[in-house]
Amino acid sequence: MNFTHLVLILPAAVLLALLPDAHAADGYGSVSGQVVFDGPKLTLKQLVAPDDKKVRDKCCTVKGVPNSDLLIDEKSKGISNVFIYIRDYDGDIHPDLKESKKKEISFDQKNCKFLPHSLLIRTDQKVLLKSDDNCTHNTNATSFFNNEQFNVVIQPKTREGLPVKFEGAESLPAKIECNIHPFMRAYWLILDHPYAAKTDKDGKFKIDKLPAGTYDFVVWHPKTLYLRTGYEAGKAGKSRRGFKVEIKADGDTNIGKVTVDRKALRELSDEEVE
């Protein structure tokens, strides 16, 4: 994967040291923030236009297929579907979160669009591959490093779901594709712990019940993966893909706004923009 840079605007409470610290369960807290776009309105072209004659399956052309890789809320400027997570977590887990409450997650296909576009998965969960379309799809998940790769055909109107299970955590989100309709894509992040979130439509996120301590968080988005923290590059020694923050017991540490400008979106081609 090619990585680019985001610009983070973080308050002084956020620490930017490079190495993770050990943390003990001497109380629990949370971290929150917001990822926003800094710039004029940015709209992506549809991947498939309604009634596109070049696409054979009508299930793709009834409404057209939007480009969901970059969704910016017009009012809040929030960017949705950004993953924020701890990589390689080996600390204590709050008793409420030791096991996932939801053991099965649906991954659907409708109007030639994967739903949801970004999916958080824990290794104690199953994903049910479904389709609500009248045409055949396939789910190609061949970019895993720590799990068995697969590429399965999903027949029309598969509502019960084909179950898939995972053995290990992945350090980065994996791209999911349909080879029958190559414009279809989504992203899965598989972890063996609960300390992760994806931003909502306003770009907001919150991760609850973290043991008090200091943590490195990865921030990932398909159009801009590398990001630079508040340190100048020369002072920090190298660019980093996230932020480091101290979590205090019985409180919320808000990192403020993570600001993304057009220059940061180097994985976004001019051909994709209206």
Sequence and secondary structure as in RCSB ss.txt:
>XXXX:A:sequence
MNFTHLVLILPAAVLLALLPDAHAADGYGSVSGQVVFDGPKLTLKQLVAPDDKKVRDKCCTVKGVPNSDLLIDEK
SKGISNVFIYIRDYDGDIHPDLKESKKKEISFDQKNCKFLPHSLLIRTDQKVLLKSDDNCTHNTNATSFFNNEQF
NVVIQPKTREGLPVKFEGAESLPAKIECNIHPFMRAYWLILDHPYAAKTDKDGKFKIDKLPAGTYDFVVWHPKTL
YLRTGYEAGKAGKSRRGFKVEIKADGDTNIGKVTVDRKALRELSDEEVE
>XXXX:A:secstr
      EE   TTEE  SS      S EEEEEEEEEE SS   B  SB TT TT   HHHHSS B   SS B TT
T BB S EEE SS  S   GGGSS S  EEEEEESSS EESSEEEEETT EEEE   SSS EEEEE   SSS  E
EEEE TT  S EEEE  S  SS EEEE SSSTT EEEEEEESSS EEE  TTSEEEEEEEESEEEEEEEE TT  
 BB SS HHHHSS BSEEEEEE TTSEEEEEEEEE GGG TTS GGGB 
